[in-house]
Amino acid sequence: MNSITIKIPDSFKSYIDASIVRASYLFPELKIHISEEPSSVDISGLNESMDAENIKKEFFNILYRERIYSETLTIRRTIYGD
């Protein structure tokens, strides 16, 4: 069982919690939690068939999508209503 630590840029800090929830849903076999290191996420439970680089890319994709969702929420509410 392997683990990785992903350093998160400061500009994405506020989206970490929501990204962990989404990633936990998409990858239920992984244990994902905020690291004790500043702005980092620990992911454990990787098996031999999982590529750590691909998991890292997937997590960053989820993090980026969460940021876009949050930043465009006001616009979508204006267009579609509450």
Wavefront OBJ file of the C-alpha trace (Angstrom):
o trace
v 0.000 0.000 0.000
v 1.550 3.280 -1.129
v 0.856 6.887 -0.337
v 1.618 10.281 -1.813
v 1.535 13.837 -0.531
v 0.331 16.542 -2.886
v 1.354 20.156 -2.297
v -1.571 22.466 -3.029
v -0.949 26.052 -4.225
v -2.123 28.700 -1.760
v -4.608 30.100 -4.273
v -6.506 26.773 -4.112
v -6.565 26.383 -0.310
v -10.246 27.187 0.106
v -11.233 24.429 -2.340
v -9.383 21.560 -0.667
v -12.269 20.287 1.480
v -14.759 20.086 -1.376
v -12.134 18.471 -3.595
v -11.426 15.805 -0.993
v -15.131 14.983 -0.811
v -15.375 14.661 -4.599
v -12.163 12.640 -4.893
v -13.294 10.322 -2.084
v -16.458 9.624 -4.055
v -14.580 8.958 -7.296
v -11.842 6.883 -5.626
v -13.508 5.143 -2.644
v -10.532 2.798 -2.171
v -8.235 5.736 -1.325
v -7.929 7.510 1.990
v -7.600 11.248 1.399
v -7.050 13.801 4.139
v -5.448 17.161 4.749
v -1.812 16.784 5.707
v -0.134 18.338 8.686
v 2.158 20.057 6.235
v 0.813 23.450 5.123
v -1.440 23.260 2.063
v -0.909 19.565 1.398
v -3.109 16.526 0.968
v -2.119 12.958 1.864
v -3.508 10.169 -0.285
v -2.986 6.605 0.849
v -4.286 3.248 -0.275
v -2.725 3.247 -3.741
v -2.197 -0.290 -5.015
v 0.125 -1.599 -7.696
v -2.324 -0.871 -10.508
v -2.666 2.824 -9.575
v -0.180 5.278 -10.968
v 0.635 7.981 -8.389
v 1.140 10.576 -11.131
v -2.303 9.897 -12.591
v -3.936 10.133 -9.157
v -2.132 13.444 -8.638
v -3.358 14.724 -12.023
v -6.908 13.616 -11.229
v -6.833 15.384 -7.857
v -5.571 18.614 -9.417
v -8.285 18.355 -12.062
v -10.920 17.978 -9.322
v -9.398 20.895 -7.415
v -9.410 23.106 -10.514
v -13.006 22.183 -11.363
v -14.089 23.005 -7.811
v -12.468 26.423 -8.112
v -14.205 27.116 -11.432
v -17.533 25.938 -9.979
v -17.172 28.227 -6.959
v -16.026 31.240 -8.938
v -18.856 30.991 -11.467
v -21.648 30.201 -9.002
v -22.791 33.835 -8.808
v -22.958 34.109 -12.585
v -24.940 30.870 -12.894
v -27.367 31.991 -10.185
v -27.908 35.269 -12.038
v -28.566 33.511 -15.318
v -30.679 30.626 -14.047
v -32.085 32.139 -10.850
v -31.852 30.719 -7.343
l 1 2 3 4 5 6 7 8 9 10 11 12 13 14 15 16 17 18 19 20 21 22 23 24 25 26 27 28 29 30 31 32 33 34 35 36 37 38 39 40 41 42 43 44 45 46 47 48 49 50 51 52 53 54 55 56 57 58 59 60 61 62 63 64 65 66 67 68 69 70 71 72 73 74 75 76 77 78 79 80 81 82
